Amino acid sequence: MAFIRKKRREQQLQLYSKERFSLLLLNLEEYYFEQHTANHIQNKGDQNERKIRGSLKICSKSVIFEPDAISQPIIKIPLRDCIKIGKHGENGSNRHFAKAKSGEISLIFSQVYFIKEHNIVAPYKIERGKMECVFELDVSGKVEDVVETLLQLHRASCLDKLGDQTAMITAILQSRLARTSFDKNRFQSVSEKLHMECKAEMVTPLVTNPGHVCITDTNLYFQPLNGYPKPVVQITLQDVRRIYKRRHGLMPLGLEVFCTEDDLCSDIYLKFYEPQDRDDLYFYIATYLDYNKKLNFHEHHAAERTAESYTLQWQRGHLSNYQYLLHLNNLADRSCNDLSQYPVFPWVIGDYCSAALDLSNPGTFRDLSRPVGALNKERLERLLTRYQEMPEPKFMYGSHYSSPGYVLFYLVRIAPEYMLCLQNGRFDNADRMFNSIAETWKNCLDGATDFKELIPEFYGDDVSFLVNSLKLDLGKRQGGQMVDDVELPPWARSPEDFLQKSKDALESNYVSEHLHEWIDLIFGYKQKGSDAVGAHNVFHPLTYEGGVDLNSIEDPDEKVAMLTQILEFGQTPKQLFVTPHPRRITPKFKNFSHTCSHNAPVADSPVSPGEESFEDLTEESKSLAWNNITKLQLHEQYKIHKEAVTGIAVSCNGSSVFTTSQDSTLKMFSKESKMLQRSISFSNMALSSCLLLPGDATVVSSSWDNNVYFYSIAFARRQDTLMGHDDAVSKICWHDNRLYSASWDSTVKVWSGAAAEVTCTRRQRFDVLAELEHDVSVDTISLNAASTLLVSGTKEGTVNIWDLTTATVLHQIPCHSGTVCDTAFSPDSRHVLSTGEDGSLNVIDVQTGMLISSMTSDEPQRCFIWDGNSVLSGSQSGELLVWDLLGGKISERIQGHTAPISSASASPLTLVEAADSILQLLLPPAQNQPRLQALRGISTDSSVCSSRVC
């Protein structure tokens, strides 16, 4: 997967340089400074003297000689083990070190490593005892400078305190960077304009490489100080698709650039020395992307996206579980370039012993509501006892679920050099290697300190991490067997079959139903605080973002030790969600689930899905008019009001259209005769909305005079008046003999009533069944299909979701910066969409109250209709906008009116909208086509319009 692709890229770069040497030969936190072509003189002065041609690498903590002949081993001499550095055989005034005056440099040392003899990756061979190596530089004039550098680095390596060593080496590095700059001759074009240049390090797994970053009007460049693995890394800004700010060592210093849409493996990862440099470079790239997006060079150019922008796609089945987890890892600063923050994936299968894998059996799966450390009850009790006795800061687990050691434990067969780098030239003990899937899972359940999760490779397509294709000598186990391929569970016929069944398990119905519980632990609200304690999910404080402020630590030794612990122990992902994560919408199937601890059982929850899930909706109801919604065209328009239209209701047969207006009139328009048939005035105040009761015999209108009026169509007169509020009534709804009225008096009231009775001659008695109190005026309301839920939008931008069975508020979401203009439930009642004066469209998960998608436009969207995936909205400018919520974009702009469109709804055959007193009709293309969803909208330009789907 990601690591495998990353390793192949690095191998391609090594092919470019034709070297066996790699930065993985260095120690952790070591830098490679320079190289010199040289000869290694063996047996100097002896008749068997021999010169071996190669390259001498000067590093911050070692000297490395790479012979040209691959049969010869690479020699690595730690500077701390050097006894003397100088000219071979010279006795200078300094009895320990002498400066060379010829082309030969002598190093006398007590320990040396021999690496990759015959280019075979194997544990390093170590020789101890007093030895000497003599190197003859091709350019003798550089000898004095090289010796001076070695002496300086040797002094740093021999300092007693690690913090002092690091400080001195850092000073040497910064001095070298300050004396150099980016080579402008490396620009792709002489016309390129330089925007910014600064110092940075290119991050790859386990190592960083210092150099200079340069950004122009067309390219991003990185020039390594040492010219390795190639002189310049160049990325064309036109190719950039995504950029992310990163934490590195829990510090805001990283920036990762991607030239692909979905790949987890980036094109470059940079670590800066100053956060401001990182932010400035991010700004330049983001500005470039935004500019080109406006020019439509690339529709999918994007800077950082939020986790919520993917949640809706995942819920609706447009992203797989695997893809969604990749996106969450990416957004939580997990990167294949940083092994301390490598992407983390869950164990989902709990059965590695059976001959067959039954994905219909809930017993096959791991409990995703618990962290690995809490899966074994007996072990958890021991850990909790220790936790209770522990002084502050307390933690339950002494190791993390993701760390460089765990990542390389899984990947040692494809990344042996990384393991050797991490473990000072050694592989782990053979019995502790990744030998068996079942053994590894058992140890995660029973081991006292083993709580690791999995990595994306377990759900990918490349089996190479399970197979010892490199024929590595990984040691012999206590039973005498050699460590070779990973032992698979009985139900897997081959490595390919194992990965396929693992992928099937990850995408199974059971995991889809419960994955949100694991997300709560790793990326969500159970990651920190009291919820983490309750979920038994507390790790060492240093693993959390904000757990320590490295800048506040003055002691250099303490600071280095802290940073080393952070990088090697593992880091908890950045927290993405602070409220319970919504569950995925899955097809109906037998419910295996354990009841989620933080919610009521699904069957008992008023916000849980109904019997009809999203996938159960018929294809006809999914497609309706939405398939052709972008082809709407104006068909007819009629001017019927003097002022802004505020509401529209269309009869069931589509023959009559009723409208209300700020001119205080209710009007009835005939589509057949294309004439205005009635005009009724109830008061001298504006009417705010209208609806038709079942049977199309009565029109109900709300008014700014605090009243609701009932008008009998058959008797052509006002039937009744409901004086129900202390301020203007802003919106009304009707369902199942109940009237719902919203008002600027900060209430929503539920009234009893009967549609059949209000049409008769006697006055109707209305009783208040419930009163939903708000803090400010309510501007809009909407019901779900079953009328068990109501959503209200307020003047101050809050969306409220109410349980009508108990008259209690379930969620209050302050998601707009101004008045909420319109709200509506999705057809399956799982989501609420709201629009506001701030120009944003927000999608809210009904069950959890989480804002899972937000899109913005450059003007207020006054009204909308939607099918759960696509939205048709009426804008302030009079345009109709078609939004693709799952794609996160506006797919079409349709010219509608010359003034704001303020309302929208649906009928079987027609889209009706109004503005400037003109009625416009939108019709389906042909009568013999399947009926299309009808959309009707209203504009404040007093016109009512109709358009046709073409």
C-alpha positions, 0 to 999 in steps of 0.5 A: 500500500502506501509504504510499499509505493513510497519505498518503490519511489525511493528505489527509483531515486536510488537508481538515479544516483546509482548508489547503495548508500541511503540515508537509512545507514545513518543513525536516527536524527543524524544528517548527511553533509557532504561526499568526496570521491576517494580511495580506501587504502587497505594495508597502507605501506604493506606489500599487499597495499590495495586501493578500493575506489568509492565515495566518502560520506561525511555525516554528523555522527559518522563517516561512511565509505561506499565502495564502487564494487558491490562485493565490498561492504560499506564501512561505517565508522561512528565518530564517537568511537574515533581515537585519532583523526588526521594524516596517516602516520603524522605526529603533530603537536596535538597528541590525539588529533593531527591536521592532514597536509596531503591527500590522505586522511587517517581515522583510528577507531575502536569500532566499525560496522560493515554493511551490505556486503555483496549488496545483501541486506543483513544485520550489520557486522561489527568489529571491535578493537583498535583499527585504522582506515586511510582514505585518499581524496581525489581532490587533495586540496579539500583534505584540510577542510574535511579534517576540520569538519571531522574534528568539529563533528567529533567534538560534538559526538564526544560531549557528555550530554545528548542535549549539548551534542544535538545543539552543537550539531544543529549549530553546524547544520544551520551554519552550512545552510546559512552559507548556501542558498538555492541555486537559481540555475535549477529553475525550469525557466529563466522567466520564473518569478521567485516568491519565497526561499527558506531552509527546511528538511525533506522528511522520509521514513525515519530520516530527514534531509536538510536543504533549501525550499524555493517557490516560484510562480510555477514550481516548488523546489527542494534542493538538498544540502548534500545533493542526495538523492538528486540535486533538486526535487521539483514539483509543478504547481499545476500538478498539485492537487492537495496540500496539508499542514502537518505536525512533526514531533507534535510541533506545527512545522510540517507541510505535505504536498500531493499531486494525486487525488486519493493516494496516501503517499505524498510527493514531498513532505517538508519540515520547516524550522519556523512555523511562519515559513511553513505557513507562508509556503502554504499560503503561496501554494493555496493561493495558486490553487484557488486562482487556478480553480477560479480559472477552471484549470483544475476543478479538483484543486483543493487545499485542506478539506475537513473530515466532515466533507468526507463523512456524508460521502461515506455515510451515503456509500460513495466512499468505502470504509477503507477510503474513508479511513484513509481520508481520516488518517490523512486529515489527522496528520498520519503520513507514510513519510512519518513512521511515528504517525503512520496511518492506523487501521483497526483489527476487524476480524477476531477469528484466526483459527476457524477453517472458514471465515463466516462474515455473517456471524457477529462472533467473527468480528472484533468489538470495535467499541473497545480499544485493543487493550480493553478487549481482554477483560482479565488483562483490563482489570489488571491495567485498571488496578495499576491505573487507580494506584498510579500518580498523576498523570495517569495512563492505562497503557504503557505502549501505544497502538501505533509506533515506528516499531509496530509499523516495521514489525509488520513491514520488515519483509519489504522494508528490512533496511528501515528495521535495521536503521531503527534497531541499530543494525539488528533485526528483532529476536526471531520469536518476536518477529511477525511470524503468524497472523494468529499469534500476533492477534493472540498477543494483542489480546493477552500480552501485557504491553502489546496493544497495537492496531493494524496498518493499511497494508492489511486491506490493500492489494500488495501481498509482499509484506507477508512474503519473504520474497527477498529471502532475508535471513530473519533468524531461527525460532526456538523451535528450530524453524527459520523465519520466512513467510507469515503464517496465515490463518486456516481460512486463507488459502494464500496471501492474496486470499487473506487480503481479499477476505480482510478487505471483505471483512472491512467492508462487511455490514457488521463493520459498516454498522460499528466502524463509527465506534472505533472512529470515536476511539481513535479520531473522535470524542473518546480520544481524550478527557472523561469519555476516554477514561470511560472507554478505557482509552487513556495513553501516555500524555506525551502521545497526545497533541498538546501533551507537552510544549517542547518550546517551553523546555529549557534543558537541552537534554530533557528536550532531546529525550522528550522529542526522542520519546515522542518520535519513537513511542508513537503519537495519537492522531489529531482529534477530528471529532468532538461529538459522537460520530454518525453511523453509516447508512447500511442496507437492511439486514439482521442486526448483530450489533452491541448497543452503543454505550453513548446512545439509546438502542437504535430501535428506541431512538427517535433519531434512528433510521426508520424501516426504509433505509437510504438503499431501500428507496426505489430507483424511481424515487432516487432518479425522479427529476434529479437526473435532469435537474441541470437541464431546467429551462424557463417555460412560462411566467406570470406577474400576479403580485405587487410585492415579494411572493412569500409562499407557494402551494400547488394542488395535487393534480397540479391545476391550481397554484396558490401564492402568498405575498408581502402585499398581504394577499392570497391568490389562486392561479389556474395553470389550465386557463393561465388566469388569476382566479381569486385574490383574498386579503385577510389583513393589511399585514404581509402573509408569510407562507401557505399550504394546502390541507389534504383533499385540496379543499382548504388553504392555510396561510400564516401572517405577520399579524400573529395569526394563521388563516384558513380559507375554504376554496369551495365556499370562497371565504375565510373559514377560520382564524387561529390567533396563536402567537405574540409576534409574526408567524413565519412558517407553518407545516401540516401533518396528520391533523396537526398544525405546526407554526413557527413565530418570531415570538421564539416559539414553535407550537403544535396544534390539534386539528382535523382537515375534514372539520376545518372545511365545514361551516362551524369554527374549529377548536385548536388546542396546543399540544406542545410548545417548543421554546427557543431563545430567539425568533424562529424563521423556518421549520420543517418536518421529517416524513413520519412527523416524529422530528422537527427542525427549526432555524433561528435568527441567530443561525442555530439549527435545532432538531426536536423530538416531537414524541417528547417535545424535547430538543435533541440537538442545537447546532450553531452552524450559521453566522446569520439567519437560517433561511430554510431547513429540510430533512433528507427523504430518509430522515437521516440528515438535515440540510440548512441554508443561511444568509451567510451563503452556506449549505450545511448537512447535519447528521440527525442521530448525532447532531454532527455537522458532516458537510458544509459548502459555501457560496458567495451569496445567501441561499434563500431556499432549497429542495433536495433528495439527500445527495443533490440540492436545488437552491434559490439564491439572493441574486435570483439564480437557481444553483444545482449542488452536488453535495457528495462531490462538494461542488456547484454543478450548474447555475440556472438563471431564474429571476432578477431578485432573491428567490425565497422559497422552494418545495415540490409537486408531481409535475411542475417546478414553480418559482416566484419573483417580482410578482411573475409566476414561472413554471418548470415542466417535465420534457414529455408526458410519456416520460416517468413522472419527475420530482416537481420543484417549486420556488418563490422569489421576492421579485413578486414573480412566479416562474415555471421551467422545463426539464429538457 
